[in-house]
Amino acid sequence: MTSTNQNIEQLILLCSSGNQRAQLEVYNRYNKAMYNTAIRIVKDSFKAEDIMQESFLTAFTKLKTLEDSKLFGAWLKRIVVNNSIAHYNKTMKQNEVPLDNITYKVEDDQGIDESNHNNEKVKQIMRVMKTLKPNYSLGLSLHLIEGYDYEEICSIMDISYANCRTLISRAKESLRKKLVQTA
């Protein structure tokens, strides 16, 4: 059986033994989704690509810590999101906006499915979201696209629950207004 026909459990087992073909196959299966996750948070294609690649390296070197190879996709996504948030926080600190690095969990079954990104309405919403204020864009991305609840967003952005609800509400209203203007 060639590596392109193998299931993820077999590939992860080969990757943990250092098989570079298996690593390339895993990279090819997940790189687009992981890049899209990073770009939504860091808003810089070059940095998103760096984060994605660093995350794969981290994942491949720490495969022994993965308890269930069936959960590799969610585990890898958590690494990408954590690295993206760390970069976002570092950038915000340089802009004198205090945010702390927070680790959190990723639910793989929530948010916008990657296959919906080809839908024209979704593309328009994503374009308009990029024009929002950075904290609105991040809040909406975490809530609507990545599927985080308010408590998780509070931890990530280091804001109170009330501030989080207000931020998301205002961000949605700002998004609605901009979508009406572009329609």
Stockholm file with secondary structure:
# STOCKHOLM 1.0

chainA/1-183         MTSTNQNIEQLILLCSSGNQRAQLEVYNRYNKAMYNTAIRIVKDSFKAEDIMQESFLTAFTKLKTLEDSKLFGAWLKRIVVNNSIAHYNKTMKQNEVPLDNITYKVEDDQGIDESNHNNEKVKQIMRVMKTLKPNYSLGLSLHLIEGYDYEEICSIMDISYANCRTLISRAKESLRKKLVQTA
#=GR chainA/1-183 SS CCGGGSCHHHHHHHHHTTCHHHHHHHHHHHHHHHHHHHHHHHCCHHHHHHHHHHHHHHHHHTGGGCSCGGGHHHHHHHHHHHHHHHHHHHHHHHTTCCCCCCCCCCCTTSSCCGGGGGSHHHHHHHHHHTTSCHHHHHHHIIIIISCCCHHHHHHHHTCCHHHHHHHHHHHHHHHHHHHHHHC
#=GC SS_cons         CCGGGSCHHHHHHHHHTTCHHHHHHHHHHHHHHHHHHHHHHHCCHHHHHHHHHHHHHHHHHTGGGCSCGGGHHHHHHHHHHHHHHHHHHHHHHHTTCCCCCCCCCCCTTSSCCGGGGGSHHHHHHHHHHTTSCHHHHHHHIIIIISCCCHHHHHHHHTCCHHHHHHHHHHHHHHHHHHHHHHC
//
